[in-house]
Amino acid sequence: MSYSRSDLDGTDPKRPSDHIDADERGEITSPKLGVVGWLRWGWRQLTSMRTAIVLLLLLAIAAIPGSIFPQRMANPNGVTQWKSDNPDLYPLVDNLQLFDVYQSVWFSAIYLLLFVSLIGCIIPRIKHHAKALRTLPPRTPVRLSRLADYRDEHVAEGDAEAAVDAAQAQLKKQGYRVTRYDGRGAFSVSAERGYARETGNLLFHISLVGVLLSVGLGNQFAYTGQAVITEGETFVNSLLNYSSMNQGRLVGDDALAPYAMTLDSFDVNYVPYGEAGTGQAGDFSANVTITEPDGSTSEDSVRVNHPLHVHNDSVYLLGNGYAPKITVRNADGDVVYSQAVPFLPQDSNLTSLGVVKVTDGMPEQLGMVGFFYPTQSELDTGAMTSIFGDLLNPVLTLNVYEGDLGIDDGTPRSVYTLDPTGMDQLTGGDTGIDSLELSPGDTVDLPNGLGTVTFDDVTPDDADPSTVGYTESVARFASLQVHHDVSALWVLTFAVLGVLGLASAFFIPRRRMWVKATPDGSGGVRLEYAGLARGEDPAIRDVVDKLADSHLSSLSH
């Protein structure tokens, strides 16, 4: 390729004076962008709709680990169990923040980039759309016959201007924006409709930003806590009374609503023997009494998939089990421990595991690891198990350990586990002494004359033994989750608006219509009808025909 001097020095009369295609060697060069240029280029890439779609897909993919791994915010006990089951993998998974997916650095980065990208896309489109709404429909083309969807009719007698007036009224009645363009011996009306399509598109994207903003800000003011309540106990809604709590960065110590909740009873029905599904649990119901700060009370219940709503808190039932009341006395007969201990279910028949920690009142600290069997039965191997979830033959077994529980040095310890390292095992295992075995109401001696342990029978004094039996001899506990999220209503509102906007963008067509009337010089009128669709609109031809038919029909009357 050769270049003339006029091309190189910018003297070509057909080009601007500052236009240079190549340098003196004939090589095409481009100007250096510089810092500002690169920033402008990066901003345009980030705010393109293609980038927004890619980021939206990445956000969906990044959310997948949140459904695979238990999340600390919603299921801290699941994280603890995962750590116990996978001790080698836990540090790696935790460092990757897979237990805190929605609060992780990488998820937040995608989230913020998508937020910025959407805003950068939306603002210019809003300006352009607002300008389009104020713009009149385009002028009627000189040659309508060049349009694909065109129809030509002739009326033997009529007035061209009156015909266009009738078409204008008809189009306006159908929801078109109309403008008259008369001149050059012809009369015409230009009509346009379908701006709601772009409005719906913008509403969808604005709603998506609203959802992201609501979720982001809502998480800062949200909290989720878990509490275990035994029948008869009262839970006061304060940070100190939660067994675990995950709270947003902007949740203050005084953010929790002041109320108390008493677990009056826990009801559950089991399918009896001889019927299909024997032993399966039916409906669970935690019956509670809510006490307000002014002393007023109200009764309600928490059931599976039916949370209790109180003071903008949603209370969910996560689990349940038995809480045998265990009383320990020292050698002098003094009570050193008396408490209903939640035993965590290990199978569908509620074979449950629990831990008792006696910290004071004994020569040395005592720890007891126990199994509770609601309906105890012995296997061929001699091991015990539960064959039914209800209390038909309740039995409690305990292995006793003596020594340092490891809680005096301030190290946090789970109340549901016991580390026997450095402790002496007194019963069970290789000690040669059988594990302690108790039924409700039984009292047995502790080894080495340390005292006694009692499995208290908590059957009410006024209960009818002929109908109650063991039914109420062991208290039950309910594991409740209290979730507070003020953004839920906003998320729902924006989601509904987004669906409405998306439906508008999909189903409202964008169309332009023209009707032109030209006198033929002999008292007749030549009528032209044409339509133009913006995008795919297979119905545009039918619309033009219906317009022409109805317009001609009105002229004939």
C-alpha positions as CSV (number, residue, x, y, z in Angstrom):
1,M,0.0,0.0,0.0
2,S,1.4,3.4,-1.0
3,Y,0.7,6.8,0.5
4,S,0.9,10.2,-1.2
5,R,2.5,13.2,0.5
6,S,-1.0,14.8,0.8
7,D,-2.2,11.7,2.7
8,L,0.8,11.9,5.1
9,D,0.8,15.6,5.8
10,G,-3.0,15.9,6.1
11,T,-3.5,18.2,3.1
12,D,-6.0,15.9,1.4
13,P,-9.1,18.1,0.8
14,K,-11.4,15.2,1.5
15,R,-10.1,14.7,5.0
16,P,-9.8,16.9,8.1
17,S,-6.6,18.8,8.6
18,D,-5.7,16.8,11.7
19,H,-6.4,13.4,10.2
20,I,-3.3,11.2,9.7
21,D,-3.6,7.5,8.7
22,A,0.1,6.7,8.9
23,D,3.5,8.1,9.7
24,E,6.3,9.0,7.3
25,R,7.2,5.3,7.0
26,G,3.7,4.4,6.0
27,E,2.9,2.6,9.3
28,I,-0.5,3.0,10.9
29,T,-0.2,4.1,14.5
30,S,-2.8,4.8,17.2
31,P,-2.6,7.5,19.9
32,K,-1.5,6.5,23.4
33,L,-4.4,6.2,25.8
34,G,-2.7,7.3,28.9
35,V,-4.0,6.8,32.4
36,V,-7.3,8.6,31.8
37,G,-7.8,6.8,28.5
38,W,-7.3,3.4,30.1
39,L,-9.6,4.3,33.0
40,R,-12.3,5.4,30.5
41,W,-11.8,2.1,28.5
42,G,-12.0,0.1,31.7
43,W,-15.2,1.9,32.8
44,R,-16.8,1.3,29.5
45,Q,-16.0,-2.4,29.7
46,L,-17.3,-2.7,33.2
47,T,-20.5,-0.9,32.5
48,S,-21.4,-2.8,29.3
49,M,-24.4,-5.1,29.5
50,R,-22.3,-8.0,28.4
51,T,-20.1,-7.6,31.5
52,A,-23.2,-7.3,33.7
53,I,-24.6,-10.6,32.4
54,V,-21.2,-12.3,32.9
55,L,-21.0,-11.0,36.5
56,L,-24.6,-12.1,37.2
57,L,-23.7,-15.7,36.0
58,L,-20.5,-15.6,38.1
59,L,-22.6,-14.5,41.2
60,A,-24.9,-17.5,40.6
61,I,-22.0,-19.9,40.3
62,A,-20.3,-18.4,43.4
63,A,-23.4,-19.0,45.4
64,I,-23.3,-22.8,44.7
65,P,-20.8,-23.5,47.6
66,G,-23.3,-21.9,50.0
67,S,-25.7,-24.8,49.3
68,I,-22.9,-27.5,49.5
69,F,-21.2,-26.4,52.7
70,P,-23.0,-25.5,56.0
71,Q,-23.0,-21.7,56.6
72,R,-22.0,-20.3,60.0
73,M,-24.8,-17.7,59.7
74,A,-27.6,-20.2,59.3
75,N,-26.1,-23.5,60.6
76,P,-23.2,-23.1,63.0
77,N,-23.8,-26.6,64.5
78,G,-23.4,-28.0,60.9
79,V,-20.0,-26.3,60.6
80,T,-18.9,-27.9,63.9
81,Q,-20.1,-31.3,62.7
82,W,-18.3,-30.8,59.4
83,K,-15.1,-30.0,61.2
84,S,-15.4,-33.2,63.3
85,D,-16.1,-35.3,60.2
86,N,-13.4,-33.7,58.1
87,P,-10.6,-32.5,60.4
88,D,-7.9,-32.5,57.6
89,L,-9.9,-30.6,55.1
90,Y,-11.5,-28.1,57.5
91,P,-8.6,-25.6,57.6
92,L,-8.4,-25.4,53.8
93,V,-12.2,-25.0,53.4
94,D,-12.3,-22.5,56.2
95,N,-9.4,-20.4,54.7
96,L,-11.3,-20.4,51.4
97,Q,-14.3,-18.9,53.3
98,L,-16.6,-21.6,52.1
99,F,-18.4,-21.6,55.4
100,D,-19.1,-17.9,55.0
101,V,-19.8,-17.7,51.3
102,Y,-22.1,-14.8,51.3
103,Q,-19.7,-12.7,53.5
104,S,-16.5,-13.8,51.8
105,V,-14.1,-11.4,50.1
106,W,-14.5,-13.1,46.7
107,F,-18.3,-13.2,46.8
108,S,-18.4,-9.6,47.9
109,A,-16.1,-8.5,45.1
110,I,-18.4,-10.1,42.4
111,Y,-21.4,-8.6,44.2
112,L,-19.9,-5.1,44.2
113,L,-18.7,-5.3,40.6
114,L,-22.2,-6.4,39.5
115,F,-23.7,-3.5,41.5
116,V,-21.4,-0.9,39.9
117,S,-21.9,-2.5,36.4
118,L,-25.6,-2.4,36.6
119,I,-25.7,1.2,37.8
120,G,-23.3,2.2,35.0
121,C,-25.6,0.5,32.5
122,I,-28.8,1.9,33.8
123,I,-28.1,5.6,34.2
124,P,-27.2,6.3,30.5
125,R,-30.2,4.2,29.4
126,I,-32.5,6.1,31.7
127,K,-31.3,9.4,30.1
128,H,-31.8,8.1,26.6
129,H,-35.2,6.7,27.4
130,A,-36.4,9.9,29.0
131,K,-35.3,11.8,25.9
132,A,-37.1,9.3,23.7
133,L,-40.3,9.8,25.7
134,R,-40.2,13.5,25.0
135,T,-39.4,13.0,21.3
136,L,-42.3,13.1,18.8
137,P,-42.9,10.1,16.6
138,P,-40.8,10.2,13.4
139,R,-41.9,11.9,10.2
140,T,-43.9,9.9,7.8
141,P,-41.6,8.4,5.2
142,V,-42.0,9.8,1.7
143,R,-42.3,6.3,0.1
144,L,-44.2,4.1,2.5
145,S,-44.3,1.4,-0.1
146,R,-40.7,0.6,0.6
147,L,-41.7,-0.8,4.0
148,A,-42.3,-4.6,4.1
149,D,-45.6,-4.3,6.0
150,Y,-47.5,-2.0,3.6
151,R,-51.0,-1.8,2.3
152,D,-52.5,0.5,-0.4
153,E,-56.2,1.2,-0.7
154,H,-58.3,3.6,-2.8
155,V,-61.5,5.3,-1.8
156,A,-63.6,6.6,-4.7
157,E,-65.1,9.5,-2.8
158,G,-63.8,11.1,0.4
159,D,-61.9,13.9,2.0
160,A,-58.2,13.1,2.6
161,E,-57.8,15.3,5.7
162,A,-61.0,13.8,7.3
163,A,-59.7,10.4,6.6
164,V,-56.4,11.1,8.4
165,D,-58.4,12.7,11.3
166,A,-60.3,9.4,11.7
167,A,-57.1,7.4,11.6
168,Q,-55.5,9.7,14.2
169,A,-58.5,9.2,16.5
170,Q,-58.4,5.5,16.0
171,L,-54.6,5.2,16.7
172,K,-54.9,7.4,19.8
173,K,-57.7,5.2,21.1
174,Q,-55.4,2.2,20.7
175,G,-52.7,3.8,22.9
176,Y,-50.4,5.2,20.3
177,R,-48.6,8.5,20.6
178,V,-49.6,10.4,17.4
179,T,-48.4,13.4,15.4
180,R,-49.7,14.9,12.3
181,Y,-47.4,15.6,9.3
182,D,-49.3,17.4,6.6
183,G,-47.9,18.9,3.5
184,R,-46.9,18.5,-0.2
185,G,-50.5,17.8,-1.1
186,A,-50.8,14.9,1.3
187,F,-52.1,14.3,4.9
188,S,-50.5,11.8,7.2
189,V,-50.4,10.7,10.8
190,S,-47.3,9.1,12.5
191,A,-48.0,6.9,15.5
192,E,-45.7,5.0,17.9
193,R,-46.3,2.8,20.9
194,G,-44.4,0.2,23.0
195,Y,-42.2,2.5,25.2
196,A,-43.4,0.5,28.1
197,R,-41.1,-2.3,26.8
198,E,-38.0,-0.3,27.5
199,T,-39.6,1.0,30.7
200,G,-40.1,-2.6,31.8
201,N,-36.5,-3.5,30.9
202,L,-35.2,-0.6,32.9
203,L,-37.6,-1.5,35.8
204,F,-36.2,-5.0,35.8
205,H,-32.6,-3.8,36.0
206,I,-33.4,-1.2,38.7
207,S,-35.2,-3.9,40.7
208,L,-32.1,-6.1,40.4
209,V,-30.0,-3.3,41.8
210,G,-32.7,-2.9,44.5
211,V,-32.5,-6.5,45.4
212,L,-28.6,-6.4,45.6
213,L,-28.8,-3.2,47.7
214,S,-31.5,-4.6,50.0
215,V,-29.6,-7.8,50.6
216,G,-26.3,-6.0,51.1
217,L,-27.6,-3.5,53.6
218,G,-30.0,-5.9,55.2
219,N,-27.1,-8.3,56.1
220,Q,-25.5,-5.5,58.0
221,F,-28.5,-5.2,60.3
222,A,-29.5,-8.9,60.4
223,Y,-28.8,-11.4,63.0
224,T,-29.3,-15.1,63.5
225,G,-29.1,-16.9,66.8
226,Q,-29.7,-20.4,68.1
227,A,-31.0,-21.3,71.5
228,V,-31.9,-24.6,73.2
229,I,-34.8,-24.4,75.5
230,T,-36.1,-27.2,77.8
231,E,-39.7,-27.5,78.8
232,G,-40.5,-25.1,81.6
233,E,-37.5,-22.9,80.9
234,T,-37.7,-19.3,79.9
235,F,-35.5,-17.7,77.2
236,V,-34.9,-14.0,77.4
237,N,-34.0,-12.4,74.1
238,S,-30.5,-11.1,74.8
239,L,-27.1,-11.8,73.3
240,L,-25.9,-13.6,76.5
241,N,-28.7,-16.3,76.3
242,Y,-27.9,-17.5,72.8
243,S,-25.8,-20.7,72.4
244,S,-24.5,-19.2,69.1
245,M,-25.0,-15.9,67.4
246,N,-24.1,-14.5,64.0
247,Q,-24.8,-10.8,63.6
248,G,-24.3,-8.1,61.0
249,R,-21.6,-5.5,61.5
250,L,-24.2,-2.8,62.3
251,V,-26.1,-4.8,64.9
252,G,-25.6,-3.2,68.3
253,D,-25.9,-4.8,71.7
254,D,-29.3,-3.2,72.2
255,A,-30.7,-4.1,68.8
256,L,-32.6,-7.2,70.1
257,A,-36.2,-6.7,70.9
258,P,-36.9,-7.1,74.7
259,Y,-39.2,-10.1,75.1
260,A,-39.1,-13.5,76.9
261,M,-40.3,-16.9,75.6
262,T,-41.2,-19.8,77.8
263,L,-41.4,-23.3,76.4
264,D,-44.6,-24.7,78.0
265,S,-44.6,-28.0,76.3
266,F,-43.3,-29.8,73.2
267,D,-45.8,-32.0,71.4
268,V,-45.0,-34.8,68.9
269,N,-46.9,-37.8,67.7
270,Y,-45.4,-41.1,66.7
271,V,-46.9,-43.7,64.4
272,P,-47.8,-46.6,66.7
273,Y,-46.7,-50.2,66.2
274,G,-48.5,-52.2,63.7
275,E,-49.2,-49.3,61.3
276,A,-47.4,-48.3,58.2
277,G,-44.4,-46.1,59.1
278,T,-44.1,-47.3,62.6
279,G,-42.0,-45.0,64.8
280,Q,-42.1,-42.1,62.4
281,A,-42.7,-38.8,64.0
282,G,-45.7,-36.7,62.9
283,D,-46.3,-33.0,63.5
284,F,-43.9,-31.2,65.9
285,S,-45.2,-28.3,67.9
286,A,-43.2,-26.2,70.4
287,N,-45.9,-24.5,72.5
288,V,-44.6,-21.2,73.9
289,T,-45.7,-18.2,75.9
290,I,-44.4,-14.8,74.9
291,T,-44.0,-12.2,77.7
292,E,-43.7,-8.5,76.7
293,P,-41.8,-5.9,78.7
294,D,-45.1,-4.6,80.2
295,G,-45.9,-8.0,81.5
296,S,-48.6,-8.9,79.0
297,T,-48.4,-12.5,77.7
298,S,-49.6,-14.4,74.6
299,E,-49.5,-18.1,73.7
300,D,-48.4,-19.4,70.4
301,S,-46.6,-22.3,68.8
302,V,-43.5,-23.0,66.6
303,R,-43.9,-25.8,64.1
304,V,-41.9,-27.1,61.2
305,N,-42.2,-24.7,58.2
306,H,-44.5,-22.5,60.3
307,P,-42.2,-20.0,62.1
308,L,-43.4,-17.8,64.9
309,H,-43.2,-14.0,64.2
310,V,-42.6,-11.7,67.2
311,H,-41.2,-8.2,67.1
312,N,-39.9,-8.6,63.5
313,D,-38.1,-11.8,64.6
314,S,-38.8,-15.1,62.9
315,V,-38.5,-18.1,65.2
316,Y,-37.9,-21.4,63.5
317,L,-37.9,-24.9,64.9
318,L,-34.6,-26.6,64.0
319,G,-34.7,-29.7,66.1
320,N,-35.8,-31.4,69.3
321,G,-34.9,-34.2,71.7
322,Y,-34.9,-35.3,75.3
323,A,-33.4,-33.5,78.3
324,P,-33.1,-35.9,81.2
325,K,-32.9,-34.1,84.5
326,I,-29.8,-35.3,86.4
327,T,-29.0,-34.5,90.0
328,V,-25.6,-35.2,91.5
329,R,-24.9,-35.2,95.2
330,N,-21.5,-35.4,96.9
331,A,-20.5,-37.8,99.7
332,D,-22.1,-35.5,102.3
333,G,-25.4,-35.6,100.4
334,D,-25.2,-32.0,99.2
335,V,-26.6,-31.3,95.8
336,V,-23.7,-30.1,93.6
337,Y,-25.5,-30.4,90.2
338,S,-29.1,-30.5,89.2
339,Q,-30.1,-29.7,85.7
340,A,-32.1,-30.9,82.7
341,V,-29.3,-31.8,80.2
342,P,-30.2,-31.7,76.4
343,F,-29.1,-35.0,74.8
344,L,-28.5,-34.7,71.1
345,P,-30.3,-37.4,68.9
346,Q,-28.0,-39.7,67.0
347,D,-30.6,-41.6,65.0
348,S,-34.2,-41.6,63.9
349,N,-35.2,-43.4,67.1
350,L,-33.7,-40.7,69.2
351,T,-30.8,-42.6,70.7
352,S,-29.2,-39.5,72.2
353,L,-25.8,-38.4,73.4
354,G,-25.2,-35.9,76.2
355,V,-22.5,-34.6,78.6
356,V,-22.7,-33.7,82.3
357,K,-20.0,-31.4,83.7
358,V,-19.8,-31.0,87.5
359,T,-17.3,-28.2,88.2
360,D,-17.7,-27.6,92.0
361,G,-18.6,-29.4,95.2
362,M,-16.6,-32.6,94.6
363,P,-13.0,-33.5,95.5
364,E,-12.2,-33.2,91.8
365,Q,-14.2,-32.1,88.8
366,L,-16.4,-34.8,87.3
367,G,-17.4,-35.4,83.7
368,M,-20.1,-37.9,82.6
369,V,-20.8,-39.0,79.0
370,G,-24.2,-40.5,78.7
371,F,-26.5,-42.2,76.3
372,F,-30.3,-41.9,76.6
373,Y,-32.6,-44.5,75.1
374,P,-36.3,-43.5,74.9
375,T,-37.3,-47.2,74.3
376,Q,-34.3,-49.2,75.3
377,S,-33.6,-52.6,73.7
378,E,-30.5,-54.8,73.7
379,L,-28.9,-56.0,70.5
380,D,-27.4,-59.4,70.0
381,T,-23.9,-57.9,70.6
382,G,-25.0,-56.8,74.0
383,A,-25.0,-53.1,73.1
384,M,-28.0,-51.0,73.8
385,T,-30.1,-49.1,71.3
386,S,-33.5,-47.4,71.0
387,I,-36.1,-49.0,68.9
388,F,-38.8,-46.3,69.2
389,G,-38.7,-42.5,69.6
390,D,-41.3,-42.3,72.3
391,L,-40.8,-43.0,76.0
392,L,-41.8,-46.6,76.3
393,N,-38.8,-47.9,78.2
394,P,-36.4,-44.9,79.0
395,V,-32.9,-45.8,80.1
396,L,-29.9,-43.6,80.8
397,T,-26.3,-44.9,80.9
398,L,-23.4,-42.8,82.1
399,N,-19.6,-43.2,81.9
400,V,-17.9,-41.2,84.7
401,Y,-14.6,-39.3,84.4
402,E,-12.7,-37.6,87.2
403,G,-10.1,-34.8,86.7
404,D,-9.6,-31.5,85.1
405,L,-12.4,-30.5,82.7
406,G,-10.1,-28.0,81.0
407,I,-12.5,-25.0,81.6
408,D,-10.6,-23.2,84.4
409,D,-8.0,-21.7,82.0
410,G,-10.6,-19.8,80.0
411,T,-10.5,-22.0,76.9
412,P,-14.0,-22.1,75.4
413,R,-15.5,-25.6,75.5
414,S,-18.6,-27.0,74.0
415,V,-21.3,-28.1,76.5
416,Y,-22.1,-31.0,74.2
417,T,-18.6,-32.7,74.2
418,L,-16.2,-33.9,76.8
419,D,-12.4,-34.1,76.2
420,P,-11.3,-36.9,78.6
421,T,-7.6,-36.1,78.0
422,G,-5.8,-36.1,81.4
423,M,-8.9,-37.4,83.2
424,D,-9.4,-40.8,85.0
425,Q,-12.2,-42.9,83.7
426,L,-14.1,-44.5,86.6
427,T,-16.8,-46.5,84.8
428,G,-17.3,-48.2,81.5
429,G,-14.7,-49.0,78.9
430,D,-11.6,-50.8,80.2
431,T,-12.2,-49.9,83.8
432,G,-13.9,-53.2,84.6
433,I,-16.8,-51.3,86.2
434,D,-20.1,-51.3,84.4
435,S,-21.5,-48.0,83.2
436,L,-24.1,-46.4,85.4
437,E,-27.6,-47.4,84.3
438,L,-30.7,-45.6,85.4
439,S,-34.4,-45.4,84.7
440,P,-36.5,-42.3,85.7
441,G,-36.6,-42.0,89.5
442,D,-33.5,-44.2,90.0
443,T,-30.5,-43.2,92.2
444,V,-27.2,-45.0,92.0
445,D,-23.9,-44.6,93.8
446,L,-20.9,-42.9,92.1
447,P,-17.6,-44.9,92.2
448,N,-15.1,-44.5,95.1
449,G,-17.8,-43.2,97.4
450,L,-17.9,-39.8,95.6
451,G,-21.7,-39.5,96.1
452,T,-24.8,-40.4,94.1
453,V,-26.4,-39.5,90.8
454,T,-30.2,-39.4,90.3
455,F,-32.2,-39.6,87.1
456,D,-35.1,-37.4,88.2
457,D,-38.7,-38.4,87.2
458,V,-40.4,-35.1,86.2
459,T,-43.9,-36.5,85.8
460,P,-46.3,-33.9,87.2
461,D,-47.8,-34.7,90.6
462,D,-51.3,-34.5,89.3
463,A,-50.7,-36.8,86.3
464,D,-52.8,-39.9,85.9
465,P,-50.4,-42.9,85.8
466,S,-52.9,-45.0,84.0
467,T,-52.8,-42.7,81.0
468,V,-49.5,-41.0,81.4
469,G,-47.0,-43.6,82.4
470,Y,-43.6,-42.5,81.3
471,T,-45.0,-40.0,78.8
472,E,-43.9,-37.0,80.8
473,S,-41.1,-38.6,82.9
474,V,-38.4,-36.9,80.8
475,A,-38.5,-33.3,79.7
476,R,-38.0,-32.5,76.0
477,F,-36.0,-29.6,74.5
478,A,-36.5,-27.6,71.4
479,S,-33.7,-26.1,69.3
480,L,-34.9,-22.7,68.0
481,Q,-33.4,-20.3,65.6
482,V,-34.2,-16.6,65.9
483,H,-33.7,-14.7,62.6
484,H,-34.1,-11.0,62.2
485,D,-33.9,-9.5,58.7
486,V,-35.6,-6.1,58.0
487,S,-34.7,-6.3,54.3
488,A,-37.0,-9.3,53.6
489,L,-40.0,-7.0,52.6
490,W,-37.8,-4.8,50.4
491,V,-36.3,-7.8,48.7
492,L,-39.8,-9.2,48.0
493,T,-41.0,-5.8,46.7
494,F,-38.1,-5.4,44.3
495,A,-38.5,-9.0,43.2
496,V,-42.1,-8.5,42.3
497,L,-41.3,-5.3,40.4
498,G,-38.5,-7.1,38.6
499,V,-40.9,-9.8,37.4
500,L,-43.4,-7.2,36.3
501,G,-40.7,-5.3,34.4
502,L,-39.4,-8.5,32.8
503,A,-42.9,-9.4,31.7
504,S,-43.3,-6.0,30.1
505,A,-40.0,-6.3,28.3
506,F,-41.0,-9.7,26.9
507,F,-44.6,-9.2,25.9
508,I,-45.1,-5.5,25.0
509,P,-44.1,-4.9,21.3
510,R,-42.5,-1.7,20.0
511,R,-44.3,-0.5,16.9
512,R,-44.6,2.5,14.5
513,M,-47.6,3.0,12.3
514,W,-48.4,5.4,9.5
515,V,-51.5,6.3,7.7
516,K,-51.2,8.6,4.7
517,A,-54.0,10.1,2.6
518,T,-53.4,11.7,-0.8
519,P,-56.2,13.2,-3.0
520,D,-56.2,11.7,-6.4
521,G,-57.6,14.8,-8.2
522,S,-60.9,13.2,-9.1
523,G,-62.6,13.4,-5.7
524,G,-61.2,10.1,-4.5
525,V,-58.5,9.4,-1.9
526,R,-55.5,7.1,-2.0
527,L,-54.9,5.6,1.4
528,E,-51.5,4.1,2.5
529,Y,-51.0,2.0,5.6
530,A,-47.6,0.9,6.9
531,G,-46.0,-0.5,10.0
532,L,-42.6,-1.0,11.3
533,A,-41.6,-3.2,14.3
534,R,-38.6,-2.7,16.4
535,G,-37.3,-6.2,16.9
536,E,-39.0,-9.4,16.2
537,D,-42.8,-8.9,15.9
538,P,-44.5,-11.6,13.7
539,A,-47.9,-9.9,14.3
540,I,-47.0,-6.6,12.7
541,R,-48.6,-7.5,9.4
542,D,-51.9,-8.5,11.0
543,V,-51.9,-5.2,12.9
544,V,-51.5,-3.2,9.7
545,D,-54.3,-5.1,8.1
546,K,-56.6,-4.7,11.1
547,L,-55.9,-1.0,11.2
548,A,-56.7,-0.6,7.5
549,D,-59.9,-2.7,7.7
550,S,-61.2,-0.8,10.7
551,H,-60.3,2.6,9.2
552,L,-61.9,1.8,5.9
553,S,-65.0,0.5,7.7
554,S,-65.3,3.8,9.6
555,L,-65.0,5.8,6.4
556,S,-67.8,3.9,4.8
557,H,-70.3,4.8,7.5
